[in-house]
């Protein structure tokens, strides 16, 4: 049998493993699922005869190399910074490799060796990055094949809570890594180009500069700018496009409310709070407010943020139980961002019956025969349950599909790459439709920016 080594059995691996096990008989596959937690790996095999769970310590070079040698192809679902040792071993033992992560400089440096050995190192083939690349390139290629010239490209993606599970004032719950949500937008100004002019939004202004999006059947959303929208400009062949913008989707009102934490300094991750372990939620809030001999924490906060008592922003803060003097942060040497994450996790953790939702929205503006046109493409995917979430589906399924396409010789181009070639995106996008990941494209009036 053909052996696929999957390293990492976390949340994003559930749909990936299920897909490959369902194909294991017809495709003659055996899965070796390795994770630091043997119990987690065993749970993901679900007792299937074509799967073996192993405890795998990625830092144990002998064990790692032994398992890679036995594989026909390797899928790394590890955190991005941990791929590189696996990748080097794949070069040594001449194995193809697939990841859902952004291509790091270290990974890119292996491109020549991968090509010399005829190896496909497919990266960024999950959701975002991944499905966003494939669905965008499909439409961009179609426009160019018709003789069109792309002048505008905007792309938005967000992991949200499904409508039936949307029961808090923030219209939001954590569907993925909470830490990434708390730190979103930090590390430099957001950068994009609009109508031929470079634009920059500093972090302290990011959540007050939003764009509105309407998704048929699901209502209104907002999008705030990603940190570097121009990263893929040349990759998508958009160097002369007037507008290139990538953003994150949230429900309307989320960004304005989140900005309260930004302005107070609660998302700061650069220093630790003394005695954070014993600090109450109320004490944490009070850290960011001026001293007053008689005013309560609530009054000081309202004055600081200029919030009226009947403002829904106030209700959003109260809903998080921020003023509780009994609940403790319970984390030693926590940064403000870590303390905030702990508080939010109490309110925003998906419950057993909750479902998540992925929303993706692309806008393509182009000129053809002297006329300006626009195509909008939307995709909404709702999770089945807490194991087979929308996030797990949209991250894991394209990884699994790419793996099988490489194994079967349908994806042949060697080297470190993104899924932007037709040989990659066409079959994967087509098959994703069978799993409910469907893009709806419609021609709309070109809007642009005045």
Steps between C-alpha positions, in 0.01 A plus 500: 500500500603861451591654832406858588669639809291768674692692766267679741151381594352827629163658423581578137586135426158344563343552154836437331533157664135410447526581126814289449362205699182507289725482191740243650343188346453633146835683502700231683603730784633446848519796739760533772376770736771636728448740788669578829176370657446135408144521635417789265646313201304187594176696525551633148549148352152406627609134509540486120697202372696718255633737766773470760538748785846566642646727766736721304737756647603726215817595689614136505697503173552122483131424544390779267736389223404133541132581448565735206711231330206257516256749346411561135393857581502714815231737627615739770221651709748635752529869592671684213839544670531124549470396133857568402670195656234279344558671165876446515443130572260483205780633278744244642265205454338631180141531624230741386360729770175691561421772757225754559746764625644815347831447321779612732836627378656175624249293301550713187875441529435128430342573161808422289564170680134401471510564125828312456342198670169529313310561825174687541502712817143631503435773760219743577238249391259530794233769536667840526760448365373238261141508376538877469794452257324233295162670469663835418734359235215314332306824437812707424610245239152492344492881473843506334409217261209715377739791437408691817742716699459479880493841670353409841535200729363481852489184710346446844481194724381437853436218745171577677222335695211353295169694511327230709775526764536880490364590843721774644512876444838480327365254238830318545659194661846351470504252212880474485805614700377767746848649532505585128169683539626708793822594317338558159632804314810552716857519374485798266259709299252330268611563143301488176448691176177676404438672166875507440585657837681316777307504828617429853289450812680502837388240754327755721271595206458158340165402651334830414571467126264229382330409175149353484408180317162346423479120466171375359313293757735595783467877529756771558864465602796733542863459402812656648835509320758222532852611587654463153254484213778534243683177591338308213483782248767358270394138569149581373650710216331815631801734492315756290158462667371827645352340813628197695352444844475196729295506818346305789123455525295559814135578570415871491577668832776264611786724390367811672462302823841335469656842456412573864755238609759639257458856626526393863819302432358159592631328185863589579726194506832674572510501882386283791266599783630458855302246705266436206424154639300643793354799320122514456332584170389827657855573617627435147260755352598751766867472394423705191296772672609812690472521878197667648417513873126436461410392143441129442682297234183507292469879509870551428480266201195676359673836533821369345325353197224762483228235517145596590314275743249397232767429236514139377880524535448507875275194484771316305754567775261399778415177317866391529481520883797736496407664830491178703716535812491126579629351176880487479730524197685195637804537271850570630687787334220559249521776244187716458422309178523164681279623784241631251509168314425317826202728572359469148540121498240482781238658275608413147580128514279296268261277695441133417193578288650806327600510134755725333489672162758607242420794274716595201434790262699602190448806279654511151488825303621489139498679166404322179436662161500844660238408759549460875338194660501325838456145624421428866562146629375382840535177695335405828577169673335390825650232724332168581599488869791568733723237336423562134487878521482731200856603584620138509322432169633801315855461632525120490312396186711693244817371672371143468390551139835652401679207665303246298547697177880503556505133596307412182735704280240760398698784660846469350670841513784471753619760749380702799167642385151639557185345350467761223550284190203355311626146549458559873198723547262360236458145639507612863237774461280262303523228765448746788153571359404140591575590862296821506784742430339681207574843355211700359618743233287785368555788263431834669543865406860618536523725803866585554588796726426862432 
